[in-house]
């Protein structure tokens, strides 16, 4: 059972965070909010999202697991206006969730959770490099690199105490270094890994709205991005596997 109302922009922010990586997910409801964890079809990237009940204008739910078509949810945003409230209602054992916004009532059929991949377990890996950067700065560097290449090296230079993003194309090259004065924080442990920009571009659009993004790095290890949404009443984490190339 779920009965809730939420600001359209907060709901959009949460759905955008998930849809950056997956078109569908298992959404868990509980009396303290909603959450999901999902991996993309290529097993390269993972998203985790938590939205506390405090992010909602009203919230009442029982513990359940819903199969949600995120792509359909995203399409509904076209009918939303700034300041709109979305009403979500799912009676006990119902097969459709009802969304009401701006005078429109949508009844969306839930997916069979048996057809959706089970929630992945987050890997237990040590990522000694850590920094905090504005989401806008991070996204701008990702966009600049995407003009040059389809891959990017991200790392920390402990000697210079800088965070760098370095992209090499067939003929061109771009590098962006962030000194300590441009970062919110920096733990200068050596780190460097190569990543696909196809994934980072979609993540970057979501992270651009965050005032602060924590980045955790290692050497030829995944990168983890961690940031708040919904005014601190929600949290998102992205995990992206490195791109390993032969010498």
N, C-alpha and C positions, 0 to 999 in steps of 0.2 A: 504494500500500500504506500502511496505517495500522494501528498497534497501540499503544494507549495506555490509561493509567488516570488518572483525574483526580477530585479531590474534587467532590462533587455541587454544593456551593454555588458553587465557582469556575466550573463548567460552566454553572450556572444564570445567573450574573452575565454571562457572555459571550453566551449565547443571548438573554437579556433585552435586552442592549444592541443587538443586531441587530434583534430582533423589534419594538422600539419604532418602527421605520421600514419594515421590509420583511418579507413572509411567506416569502421564499425568497432564496437567494443562491448565488453561486459561492464555494466555500470552497477556498482554496489550501493545500495541505500541502507542507511541505519538512522537511529534516532539523533545522531550528532552530525549528519551531513551525507554527502555522496563522494564516491571515489572510484577510480579506475586505474588499471595498469595494463598496458598493451604493447606488443612489438609489431613492427611492420612485417610484411610478407617475406622480405628478404633476410629477416633476423639481423638487421644491421643497426636498427635504432629502437629505443624503448621510450615510452612516455608514461609518467605517473602523475596523476592529478588528484588533489583533495580539495573539496569545497565544503567548508564548515557551514553548519546551519545558520551561523551569524551572517553569512553572505546573503541569505534570503530575507525577504521582507516578512514572510511567514513560512514555517516549515514543520511538517509532520510526516514521519515515515516509519515504516517497520523494516526490519532486516530482510533484504531480498536482493536478487541478482537479475538484472534486466539486460536483454540483448538489444542494443541501440544502434540504429542506422545513423551514424554521425553525418553522412553526406546529406540525408534528408533534412536533418535538423539544421544544417548549415544553410540549405536553400530557403528555409523559412525566414532567415534574417532579412530577405528582401522586403518583407512586409512590416518590418519593425521600424519604429521611429525613436528618436532620442527621448529618453524619459519614459518610454513605454514600460509597463509591467507585464511580465509573462506569467500566466497561471499554468501550472502543471498538475495534472490529476491522473492517478492510476488506481482504480479500485482494486481490492484484493482479488488475486487470480485473474485479473483482466488481461486480454491479449493486445490491447491497444492503449497507448498513452495519449491523453488529450492535452493539447496546448492551445491556450487562448491568448490572443494578443491583438490589440488594435481593432477589436470587433470581429476578428477571424477566429474560427474554432477548427483546429486541425485534429484529426484522429489518426495517429501513426501506428501502424502495426509493429509490434515488437518482434525482434529476431529470435529464433530458437537458440538459446545459449549453447546447446550442444554442437551447433554448427560454427561457433566462434572459438578461436583458440583460447586455451586456458590462460589465466593470468601468469605471466612469467615471474620467476624468482629473480630479484635483483642480484647481480653477481657481487661477490665479496672480493673486491680488489682494492689495493692500496694505491691512491693517487696523491702523491706527496706535494705536487705543485698546486697552489691555491691562490686565487685572486678574486677581487670583486670589481666589476666594471659596470658602467651604465649600459642598459640594454640598447640604447640608441647608438652609442659608440661601437658596440659589438656588431650590430646589424649593418652599420655603414661600412665597416671593414670587410664584412662578408660580401656585401654587394659590390664593393670595389674589386675584390679578388675575383668575383664571378665573371667580370668583364674579360679577365686575362686567361683564366683556366677553369677546369672542372674539379680541381683538387687544391687543398691548402694545407700548409704546415702550420700548426699552432703550438706554441711553446713558451717557456720561460728561460731567459738567460740570467743565471744567478750572479754572474760576474758584473754585468751591466745593470742588474736589477730591473729588467724590463720584461714585458709581455709582448710577444711578437706574433704576427700573422703574415705568412710568406707564401705567395702563389707564383708558380712558374708555368708559363705557357710555352707553346712551340717556339715563339720568337720574342715574347715579352715577359716582363717580370714586375711584380709589385710587392712591396713590403711595408707593413705598418707596425711601428713599435710604440708601445705605450709605456712611458716612464712612470715612476711611483707617484708623481704629482698629478697624473691623469687617471690614476686608479683609486678606488676607494680603499683597497688593501692589497697587499702582495706578500705571499710567503715564497721567497726566492729559492725554491728547490728546482734543480734542473729538470726540464720536461720538454719533450718534442714528439709530436705524432702527426701523421698525415691523414686528412679526412676528405670525404666527398662533399663538394659544395652543393650538390643537388639536395642533400638532406639539410645542410646548414642554412641554405636560403629560406626554406620553409620554416625552420625553427627560428631564424633570425627575425622574420616578420612578426612572430608572436613575442619574442624577447624584446623587441624594440620598444614595447609599451612599458617595460619594467624599469623602475628607477635604478635598481641594482640587480645584477646577475652574478651569482657565485660560480666560478669556473674551477673545476678540479681536473688536473692533468697528470700524466706520467710519461714514460718513454715507451713509445709504440704501444700505448694502452688506450682504452676508450677515454672519451672526455665526458664529463658530467656537468650539465648546466642546471642550476637551481635558483628559482625566483618565485616571488609572491605575486598573486593576482587578487582581484576583488578587494583592494584596499587592505591586504594582509589577512583576509579571511579565507584565502585559498592559496594553494601552493602547487607548483609544477616542477617536475624534474625531467630532463631529457638525458638519455645516455646514448652515445654514438660510438660505434666500433671504429677502430682505425682502419685505414686503407693501406694494406701491406703490398708493396711492389718489389719485384725482383730488381737487383742491381743491374 
